Amino acid sequence: MYSKMPFSLENIPRQRSFGCLSLKFGCIFSGLLIILYTVLALAQCLASLDKQIPGSVNMDNLENVMMYSFAVGVIVGHIITLILTTIMMVGALREKAYLMKPWVVWTSCNVMANMLLIVFCTVLVMIPSHTDSSELLMYFVISFLGLIIRIYMLMLVTSYYMDLEEEKIERLRTLLNTDTWHSTA
């Protein structure tokens, strides 16, 4: 039953509740919080992209091309997060585990990417440079706190997802149990 892969869902710590509330409420609360963050981040990305785009884009300058490509990538990532979070919330409300799994996979990938980014930023802060590292350290601390919150949200949704999967398996077992089959004759 348990997977031999180190990054499987069985290795994520299970939660039994969201504080003193249910896991279902925790999933819905997490979804609403992520949707709010994503909408605000999309607005910020679009505003910064609009401000930085000149009348004509010079494709010869590699720095400009990389900056626009990165901004478009971040916008696409936020749009995917928005769509998958909405689907996850529908799955949580209707208690359909298959609607929650894409969000779990996507958020797991985002968490891993954020961890790598934090490690990269830590290395940059430790290397002596001519830039002001106190501002970079502040961004690092805020990013780390956001990562901790995202990991907790992932644990909540994954726990609820696994509870729904276990319920489904238990219902199938009771249907297939030959002791409960009765003859109506």
C-alpha positions in Angstrom: 0.0 0.0 0.0 2.8 2.4 0.8 4.9 3.8 -2.0 8.7 3.3 -2.1 9.1 6.8 -3.6 10.4 9.4 -1.2 8.1 12.2 -2.5 4.8 10.4 -2.4 1.7 11.6 -0.6 2.1 9.0 2.2 5.2 10.9 3.4 3.3 14.2 4.0 2.4 14.5 7.7 -1.3 14.0 8.3 -3.5 16.5 10.1 -6.7 15.6 11.9 -8.1 19.1 12.1 -7.6 22.8 11.2 -7.1 24.1 14.7 -10.4 23.3 16.3 -12.3 23.2 13.0 -12.7 20.5 10.4 -10.2 19.7 7.6 -12.9 20.6 5.1 -13.1 24.1 6.5 -9.3 24.3 6.4 -9.3 23.4 2.7 -11.9 26.0 1.9 -10.1 28.6 4.1 -6.8 27.8 2.4 -8.4 28.0 -1.0 -9.9 31.4 -0.3 -6.6 32.7 1.1 -4.7 31.4 -2.0 -7.2 32.9 -4.4 -6.9 36.3 -2.6 -3.1 36.1 -2.8 -3.1 35.0 -6.4 -5.5 37.8 -7.5 -3.4 40.4 -5.7 -0.1 38.9 -7.2 -1.6 38.9 -10.7 -2.6 42.6 -10.3 0.9 43.4 -9.1 2.5 41.5 -12.0 0.3 43.0 -14.6 0.9 46.5 -13.2 4.7 46.1 -13.2 4.7 44.5 -16.6 2.5 47.4 -18.0 4.9 50.0 -16.4 8.0 48.3 -17.8 6.9 47.6 -21.3 8.0 50.4 -23.6 6.2 51.3 -26.8 8.3 48.8 -28.7 10.1 45.9 -27.3 13.7 45.6 -28.3 14.4 41.8 -28.9 18.1 42.4 -29.3 18.6 43.2 -25.6 18.8 39.8 -23.8 18.1 41.4 -20.4 14.7 42.8 -21.5 13.7 39.5 -23.2 14.6 37.5 -20.0 12.7 40.0 -17.8 9.5 39.8 -19.9 9.8 36.1 -20.2 10.1 35.8 -16.5 7.1 38.1 -15.9 4.9 36.2 -18.4 6.0 32.9 -16.7 5.0 34.2 -13.3 1.6 35.4 -14.6 0.9 32.0 -16.2 1.9 30.2 -13.0 -0.5 32.4 -11.0 -3.3 31.8 -13.5 -2.8 28.0 -13.2 -2.8 28.3 -9.4 -6.0 30.3 -9.5 -7.8 27.7 -11.7 -6.5 24.7 -9.8 -7.4 26.3 -6.4 -10.9 26.9 -7.6 -11.2 23.3 -8.7 -9.7 22.2 -5.4 -12.4 24.2 -3.5 -15.2 22.6 -5.6 -13.7 19.2 -4.8 -13.6 20.0 -1.1 -17.1 21.3 -1.0 -18.5 18.3 -3.0 -16.1 15.8 -1.2 -14.6 14.7 -4.5 -11.0 13.7 -4.1 -10.2 13.5 -7.8 -10.8 17.2 -8.1 -8.3 18.0 -5.3 -5.4 15.9 -6.6 -4.2 18.4 -9.4 -3.9 21.1 -6.8 -1.9 18.9 -4.4 0.5 18.0 -7.2 0.8 21.6 -8.4 1.3 23.0 -4.9 3.9 20.3 -4.1 5.9 21.4 -7.2 5.5 25.0 -6.2 6.7 24.3 -2.7 9.8 22.4 -4.0 10.6 25.3 -6.3 10.2 27.8 -3.5 12.5 25.8 -1.3 15.2 25.8 -4.1 14.7 29.5 -4.5 15.2 30.1 -0.8 18.3 28.1 -0.8 19.6 30.1 -3.8 18.8 33.4 -2.0 20.5 32.1 1.1 23.6 31.5 -0.8 23.4 35.0 -2.4 23.0 36.6 1.0 26.0 34.7 2.4 28.3 35.7 -0.5 29.8 39.2 0.2 28.7 41.5 -2.5 28.3 45.2 -3.1 24.5 45.1 -2.8 22.5 45.9 0.3 21.9 42.5 1.9 19.6 43.7 4.6 16.8 44.3 2.1 17.4 40.9 0.5 17.4 39.3 4.0 14.0 40.9 4.6 12.6 39.4 1.4 14.2 36.0 2.4 12.4 36.0 5.8 9.1 37.0 4.3 9.4 34.3 1.6 10.3 31.7 4.2 7.3 32.5 6.3 5.1 32.3 3.2 6.7 28.9 2.4 5.8 27.7 5.9 2.2 28.8 5.5 2.0 27.1 2.0 3.4 23.9 3.5 0.8 23.9 6.2 -2.0 24.5 3.6 -0.6 21.6 1.5 -0.6 19.4 4.6 -4.3 20.3 5.3 -5.5 19.7 1.8 -3.5 16.5 1.4 -4.9 15.2 4.7 -8.4 15.8 3.6 -7.7 14.3 0.2 -6.4 11.2 1.8 -9.3 11.0 4.2 -11.7 11.1 1.2 -9.7 8.4 -0.6 -9.8 6.2 2.5 -13.5 6.7 2.8 -14.0 5.7 -0.8 -11.9 2.5 -0.3 -13.8 1.6 2.8 -17.2 2.0 1.0 -15.9 -0.2 -1.8 -14.9 -2.8 0.8 -18.3 -2.9 2.4 -19.9 -3.3 -1.0 -17.7 -6.2 -1.9 -18.0 -7.9 1.5 -19.9 -11.1 0.9 -21.1 -11.2 4.5 -23.4 -8.3 3.9 -25.0 -9.7 0.8 -28.4 -11.1 1.6 -30.8 -13.2 -0.2 -34.2 -11.7 -0.4 -35.9 -15.0 -1.1 
